[in-house]
């Protein structure tokens, strides 16, 4: 079943982002390191223009280490920078302040020469549940924005002062009206950028099992004590039986098993996995 999810507030959010961009000096583009290319919103690309971007490959501790380095190189081009972060770690994102100041050193110099006491303004954008608000709180050293391990927590824009030289605009996570590439849609569903409530979790888990088998992840096989020869639906049935997700008559509860697979993947319990290769 094709995956589509574009609630009304995202249309409003995209309009707000385009409107507020004129006030911003640069972009903090938060990507999920497990699916960095799938996290790039083509709707945002069209309105960012030539503003410098700091690509933040977040949740890097959950992604393949060698591929982290390659994706960092991929995005670290021209007037843009790319960094790896684990936003849930305390004080792990402080260095982003200095990178922003380095990128816009000429602008800060001009302000100083003219005696203007003005801070830089950056917009933080990304798909839902990529860790934008958590990252901002980390940079501030305290909880300044609402966070949650699900998409759609941030509902509106919010300016936050990080330092005397930098202000950040937190924005709602946004997707795009339609997914032309089903693989991108699947990857976003796997990492939790699309609400589970609108998905057929069994079908999503079957696609994830196929992906994990394609990537030859022994951690996945060992975690659930699989033989490695099962089909995707057999994997879900086996996990349901092993974990006790059974209904009356011993029938496997596939939805509970599917949710278990997705939850354990998202928590990094199946190993460090990068979906975009």
C-alpha positions in Angstrom: 0.0 0.0 0.0 1.5 3.4 -1.0 2.4 5.6 2.0 1.1 9.2 2.0 0.8 11.6 5.0 0.6 15.3 4.7 -1.6 16.8 7.4 -3.0 20.3 7.0 -0.7 22.0 9.5 2.3 21.1 7.3 1.0 23.2 4.4 0.7 26.1 6.9 4.2 25.4 8.2 5.8 25.4 4.7 4.2 28.9 4.1 5.5 30.1 7.5 9.0 28.8 6.7 9.1 30.6 3.4 7.9 33.8 5.0 10.4 33.7 7.9 13.4 32.8 5.7 13.9 36.4 4.8 14.8 37.1 8.4 17.4 34.3 8.7 21.1 34.3 7.9 21.5 30.6 7.6 19.8 27.2 7.9 20.3 24.4 10.4 19.0 21.4 8.3 18.5 18.4 10.7 18.6 15.1 9.0 18.2 11.6 10.4 21.6 9.9 9.9 19.9 6.6 9.3 18.2 8.0 6.2 19.9 11.3 5.4 18.9 11.5 1.7 15.3 10.5 2.5 15.2 13.3 5.1 15.9 16.0 2.5 12.5 17.7 1.8 12.3 18.8 -1.9 9.6 21.3 -0.9 12.2 23.1 1.3 15.0 22.9 -1.2 13.0 25.1 -3.6 12.6 27.9 -1.0 16.0 27.9 0.8 17.7 29.6 -2.1 21.4 30.4 -1.6 21.5 30.7 2.1 24.3 28.8 3.8 23.3 25.5 5.3 24.7 23.5 8.2 23.5 19.9 7.6 23.2 18.1 11.0 23.2 14.4 10.6 21.5 13.6 13.9 21.1 10.3 15.7 24.5 9.4 14.2 25.0 6.9 17.1 22.2 4.8 15.5 23.6 4.8 12.0 26.4 2.9 10.3 29.7 4.5 11.3 31.4 4.2 8.0 28.4 5.5 6.1 28.1 8.4 8.5 31.5 9.6 7.2 30.5 9.2 3.6 27.2 11.1 4.0 29.0 13.8 5.9 31.4 14.2 2.9 28.4 14.2 0.5 26.7 17.2 2.2 29.9 19.1 3.2 30.3 21.0 -0.1 30.6 24.7 -1.2 29.2 27.2 1.3 27.6 24.4 3.3 28.9 22.3 6.2 27.9 18.9 7.5 28.3 17.5 11.0 27.4 14.4 13.0 25.5 14.7 16.2 23.8 12.7 18.9 21.4 15.3 20.1 20.2 13.4 23.2 23.7 13.6 24.7 24.1 16.6 27.0 26.2 19.5 25.6 26.9 17.4 22.4 25.8 20.3 20.1 27.6 23.3 21.6 30.1 23.3 18.7 27.4 24.2 16.3 27.4 27.8 17.6 31.0 28.3 16.5 30.4 26.7 13.1 27.6 29.2 12.5 29.8 32.1 13.5 32.6 30.8 11.2 30.2 30.5 8.3 29.0 34.1 8.8 32.2 35.7 10.1 32.1 38.4 7.4 28.6 39.4 8.3 29.5 39.6 12.0 32.6 41.6 11.2 30.5 44.1 9.3 28.0 44.4 12.2 31.0 45.1 14.5 32.5 47.7 12.2 29.2 49.6 12.0 28.7 49.3 15.8 25.6 47.2 15.3 24.8 44.9 18.2 22.9 42.3 16.2 22.9 38.5 16.6 22.8 35.9 13.8 19.5 34.2 13.1 19.2 30.6 11.9 16.2 28.6 11.0 16.1 24.9 12.1 14.2 22.7 9.6 13.8 19.0 9.1 11.3 16.1 8.8 9.2 15.2 11.8 10.9 13.3 14.6 14.4 14.1 13.4 15.4 15.7 16.7 15.2 19.4 16.0 13.7 20.5 19.3 16.0 18.2 21.3 19.0 19.6 19.5 18.0 23.2 20.2 17.5 22.4 23.9 20.9 20.8 23.9 22.5 23.9 22.4 20.8 26.1 25.0 21.8 23.8 27.8 18.2 23.7 29.1 14.7 22.8 28.0 13.4 25.7 25.9 11.2 23.8 23.4 8.8 20.9 23.6 10.1 17.5 22.6 8.7 14.0 22.1 9.7 10.7 20.5 7.0 11.0 17.8 6.3 13.2 14.8 4.2 16.3 15.1 5.2 17.5 18.6 6.3 21.0 17.4 3.1 22.7 16.1 4.3 26.3 15.4 7.4 28.5 15.1 9.4 29.5 18.1 12.4 31.8 18.4 15.0 30.7 21.0 18.2 32.6 22.0 21.2 30.3 22.2 23.9 32.8 22.8 24.6 36.6 22.5 25.5 36.0 18.9 22.9 33.4 17.8 19.1 33.0 17.8 17.3 29.9 16.4 13.9 29.5 15.0 12.4 26.1 15.7 9.9 25.0 13.1 7.4 22.1 12.8 8.7 19.0 11.1 7.5 19.0 7.5 7.1 16.4 4.8 6.0 16.9 1.2 2.6 16.5 -0.4 3.4 13.3 -2.2 6.2 10.7 -2.2 7.3 9.9 -5.8 9.7 7.3 -4.5 8.2 4.5 -2.4 11.6 3.7 -0.9 11.8 7.2 0.6 8.3 6.9 2.0 9.3 3.5 3.6 12.5 4.9 5.1 10.6 7.8 6.7 8.1 5.4 8.1 10.9 3.1 9.5 12.5 6.0 11.3 9.2 7.3 12.7 8.8 10.5 10.7 5.3 9.4 9.6 2.7 8.7 12.3 2.3 5.0 13.0 -1.5 5.7 13.3 -1.8 6.3 9.6 0.3 3.2 8.6 -0.4 -0.4 8.1 2.3 -1.5 10.6 2.4 -5.1 9.3 3.1 -4.0 5.8 5.7 -1.4 7.0 7.4 -4.1 9.1 7.5 -6.5 6.2 9.2 -3.8 4.1 11.7 -3.2 7.0 12.4 -6.9 7.3 13.2 -7.0 3.5 15.5 -4.0 3.9 17.3 -5.6 6.9 17.8 -8.8 5.0 19.1 -6.9 2.0 21.6 -5.2 4.2 22.6 -8.6 5.7 22.3 -7.4 9.2 23.3 -10.3 11.4 22.3 -8.3 14.5 18.7 -8.6 13.4 18.8 -12.3 12.9 20.6 -12.9 16.2 18.3 -10.5 18.1 15.2 -12.5 17.2 16.9 -15.9 16.9 15.9 -16.3 13.3 17.3 -18.8 10.8 17.8 -16.2 8.1 15.8 -18.2 5.6 12.3 -16.9 6.5 10.2 -14.7 4.3 9.2 -11.3 5.7 5.8 -12.5 6.9 7.3 -15.7 8.4 9.7 -13.4 10.3 6.9 -11.5 11.8 5.0 -14.7 12.7 8.1 -16.2 14.3 8.7 -13.0 16.4 5.1 -13.0 17.5 5.4 -16.6 18.8 8.8 -16.1 20.4 7.7 -12.9 22.2 4.4 -14.2 23.2 2.3 -11.9 21.0 -0.5 -14.5 20.7 -4.3 -14.3 20.6 -6.8 -17.0 21.7 -6.0 -20.3 20.0 -2.3 -19.5 19.7 -2.8 -17.2 16.7 0.1 -14.8 16.1 -0.7 -11.1 16.7 1.1 -9.7 13.7 0.5 -6.1 14.5 2.1 -6.4 18.0 5.1 -8.2 16.4 5.3 -5.5 13.7 5.4 -2.8 16.3 8.0 -4.6 18.2 10.3 -4.8 15.1 9.8 -1.1 14.4 10.4 -0.1 18.0 13.6 -2.1 18.3 14.9 -0.8 15.0 14.2 2.8 16.1 15.9 2.3 19.5 19.0 0.9 17.8 18.6 -2.6 19.3 19.1 -4.2 15.8 22.5 -2.6 15.3 23.8 0.6 13.7 21.9 0.7 10.4 21.8 3.3 7.6 19.0 2.8 5.1 20.2 5.2 2.5 23.3 3.7 0.8 
